[in-house]
Amino acid sequence: MTRYQPSNSAGSADEREIHSPREALAVDKNWRSPSTSWRSASNLHRTFSAASDAVALQTLVALLKISPWSSLLLRSANQFDTDPEIVWPAQTSSQKGSCGTGGQRFREPMEIKSYLQARCSSLNNVFILAELTDVEIQTFCGHFAASSVPVPTAKETPSKAVENGGVSALPSQEYGHVVSPDPSDGEPTVSITVVGASGDLAKKKIFPALFALYYEDCLPKHFTIFGYARSKMTDAELRTMVSRTLTCRIDKRENCNEKMEQFLKRCFYHSGQYDLEENFAELDKKLKEHEAGRVSNRLFYLSIPPNIFIDVAKSASRSASSKNGWTRVIVEKPFGRDSESSAALTSGLKQYLDEDQIFRIDHYLGKELVENLSVLRFSNLIFEPLWSRQYIRNVQLIFSEDFGTEGRGGYFDHYGIIRDIMQNHLLQILALFAMETPVSLDAEDIRNEKVKVLRSMRPLQLEDVVIGQYKSHTKGGVTHPGYTDDKTVPKGSLTPTFAAAALFIDNPRWDGVPFLMKAGKALHTKGAEIRVQFRHVPGNLYKRSFGSDIDRATNELVIRVQPDEAIYLKINNKVPGLEMRLDRSNLNLLYSSRYSKEIPDAYERLLLDAIEGERRLFIRSDELNAAWELFTPLLKELEEKKIAPELYPYGSRGPVGAHYLAAKYNVRWGDLGASESV
């Protein structure tokens, strides 16, 4: 219970005892007046005699039902960017991205404002909890029905900083009067358009990921999925195509087929050219039909070649962006071939999109073990003190595939293994691994630290790089073709299918520690892992037990990203018995044994983050620039000097030169030892 003073009697002794926020809502009839003490959050605080306590804070707003992870927003609409008195606690990592609670979720203050503007003809003060029932929102709107605060017109373009909150469209789109629909439930809708819907990525990854999110109740209540491509196709044909790749891989619940049918009913198709605004205007009409007057949020996934990114961004921006919600665009790699082409692509996109609207996706950042990397380091005292040059001898980032290009050589030959894997996937993991502790888990704080790592890296030298190309090899009576045997690959191509490099970070934490990268196709195994090899124990009492192989005495932390996700630490241990015999053992966390829940696909996590406006796992433009500045000089030198790659047999461990590169820095590749079982 707290003591409540009506807003029209500030400073008087006319106080009443109330026991709940609903009672406060019932007794106050003057919220709509812009001259009352509710004008600002500071006056609102003074209206209550016990405003410092948590119960009083709830009563101040006089609306109930706080969600498990959000709190009060106490702010006047006309003070949205300046009023310092705001209570908006940081969301915990365990609560972020939670699904299936059935309530409206808000991540940012402006999303609440947009949510209310869809229900009230105008809005003066905003004092609201993160979730509202229909009855409460109707009561709340009634209090403001007589307000006359002007709404931005077409002449008033909102600032770019406001867009992410959900009331701005694309910068090229003029901001019109906010629509005030009156749908049955009043919740906003999300329209997801997969541009390039007939391609392999859309069929094998994007649509299945969207279905998995729907299956787990992670998508908003109102959503629509549109496929867009040049191919002629009906809605039914799209659904048939999509249905072939949908699986209930998450579990074996009986309602799988029912959920699949419900999902497919939300899928539609529109055929059009990528550079014609009139085709996107037609798409816009279809989207509006499904949005049914609700606040419309729109997500475009560009599953298309980068040479048509800008055409699509232009057409979508001018003809199919949201007028009363947010519009976001996911861009798939590759983001150019070098610094110049990447900068041109970024510049072209920013003619029609704000940086906050561009979500550059690297699906490796959505891998469970990559996301767990910062948790492992920053939440375990045993690791953080060891995470430096003082204890770590080298770090290895290894990516291998056991198959070749297999008919996709035309695409691959244009980029090669360095651009395709090392410059993005492995370099992103390196930056996450090596970054300093960020100020917070906010996306910008994390990305700031990653950029610092990339800018601290020493320029790559040709002598610190080995390139290779697989050749034909017969094993077990089966002949595997070489890279240049692929009919889609130009004869005599020098494009590397394998690369190894030694990189260095010139900062106090990592000075002198080699970071060895290795990536290749047609190797002996498939996998991706991070290996951290620690320094030798000074004056090791048991060094005689290891013989001449002193490396066997060192500890090694292995983070296996795929397949069979695991984290294990190699330690030295005495073998049971009367003799003093030492052995290497693994302290392991095998995910499949520890956790019964299946690990989500990386695209599921990244798509959900894009819908919710979470940018932590997406690449910022300055981060992209720094990555290309590191690799572009090397790539140009390789191409200008026409460096021939070292040939290695299909299915082997790669070119011999990679071993010499590691030995140059007194390092042994960790994945070349005996088979490891965890």
HUHUPE-V672355 format. One record per backbone hydrogen bond with DSSP energy under -0.5 kcal/mol. NH is the residue of the N-H (numbers start at 1). CO is the residue of the C=O. If there is no record, write none. Layout:
nh,co
NH,CO
NH,CO
This chain:
nh,co
2,18
4,16
5,47
6,4
6,14
9,6
10,7
12,9
15,13
16,4
18,2
18,16
23,20
24,20
25,21
26,22
27,23
28,24
29,27
33,30
34,32
36,33
37,7
39,36
40,37
44,40
45,41
46,42
47,43
48,45
49,3
51,48
53,50
57,53
58,54
59,55
60,56
61,57
62,58
63,58
73,128
74,72
75,73
75,126
77,124
79,76
80,77
82,79
83,79
86,84
88,86
95,92
96,92
98,95
100,217
111,108
112,108
112,109
113,109
114,110
115,111
116,112
117,113
118,114
119,116
120,116
126,75
127,125
128,73
137,133
138,134
139,135
140,136
141,137
142,138
143,139
144,140
144,141
145,141
145,142
147,144
156,153
157,155
158,156
162,159
163,159
163,160
164,160
165,162
166,163
167,162
168,163
172,352
173,170
174,172
176,174
189,295
190,222
191,297
192,190
192,224
193,191
193,299
194,192
194,226
195,193
195,301
196,194
196,228
197,194
197,228
199,196
203,199
204,200
205,201
206,201
207,202
209,205
210,206
211,207
212,208
213,209
214,210
215,211
216,212
217,214
218,213
219,213
222,188
223,221
224,190
225,266
226,192
227,268
228,194
229,270
238,234
239,235
240,236
241,237
242,238
243,239
244,240
244,241
245,242
246,242
246,243
249,247
256,253
259,255
260,256
261,257
262,258
263,259
264,260
265,261
266,262
266,263
267,264
268,225
270,227
272,229
276,273
277,275
279,276
280,276
281,277
282,278
283,279
284,280
285,281
286,282
287,283
288,284
289,285
290,286
291,287
292,288
293,288
294,291
297,189
297,295
298,326
299,191
300,328
301,193
301,299
302,300
302,330
303,195
303,301
304,302
308,305
309,306
312,308
313,309
314,310
315,311
316,312
317,313
318,314
319,315
320,316
328,298
329,357
330,300
331,329
331,359
332,302
333,361
336,334
342,338
343,339
344,340
345,341
346,342
347,343
348,344
349,345
350,346
351,348
352,349
353,349
357,354
358,354
358,355
359,329
359,357
360,358
360,619
361,331
361,359
362,617
365,362
366,363
367,364
371,367
372,368
373,370
375,371
376,372
377,373
378,374
379,375
383,380
384,377
384,380
385,381
386,383
387,383
387,384
388,386
389,509
391,388
392,388
393,391
393,533
394,533
395,514
396,531
397,516
398,396
398,529
399,518
400,527
401,520
408,405
412,408
413,409
414,410
414,411
415,411
415,412
416,412
417,496
419,415
420,416
421,417
422,417
423,418
426,421
427,422
428,424
429,425
430,426
431,427
432,428
433,429
434,430
435,431
446,442
447,443
448,444
449,445
450,446
451,447
452,448
453,449
454,450
455,451
456,452
456,453
457,454
458,504
460,630
464,461
465,462
466,500
468,498
469,646
471,648
473,480
475,473
475,478
478,475
480,473
480,478
483,470
485,482
486,482
486,483
489,486
493,490
497,468
498,468
499,519
500,466
501,517
502,464
503,501
503,515
506,456
506,504
507,505
511,507
513,510
514,393
514,512
515,503
516,395
516,514
517,501
517,515
518,397
519,499
520,399
521,497
522,403
523,401
524,652
527,400
528,562
529,398
530,559
531,396
532,557
533,394
533,531
534,532
534,555
535,391
540,537
543,540
545,542
546,543
547,544
549,546
550,548
552,549
553,550
554,551
556,570
557,532
558,556
558,568
559,530
560,558
560,566
561,528
561,559
562,528
566,560
567,589
568,558
569,587
570,556
571,569
571,585
573,583
575,581
581,579
583,573
585,571
585,583
587,569
587,585
588,586
589,567
591,565
591,589
593,590
594,590
595,591
604,601
605,601
606,602
607,603
608,604
609,605
610,606
611,607
612,608
613,609
613,610
614,609
615,613
618,615
619,360
624,620
625,621
626,622
627,623
628,624
629,625
630,626
631,627
632,628
635,631
636,632
637,633
638,634
639,635
640,636
641,637
643,638
646,467
648,469
650,471
651,522
652,522
652,649
658,655
659,656
660,656
661,657
662,658
663,659
664,660
665,661
665,662
666,663
667,662
672,669
673,670
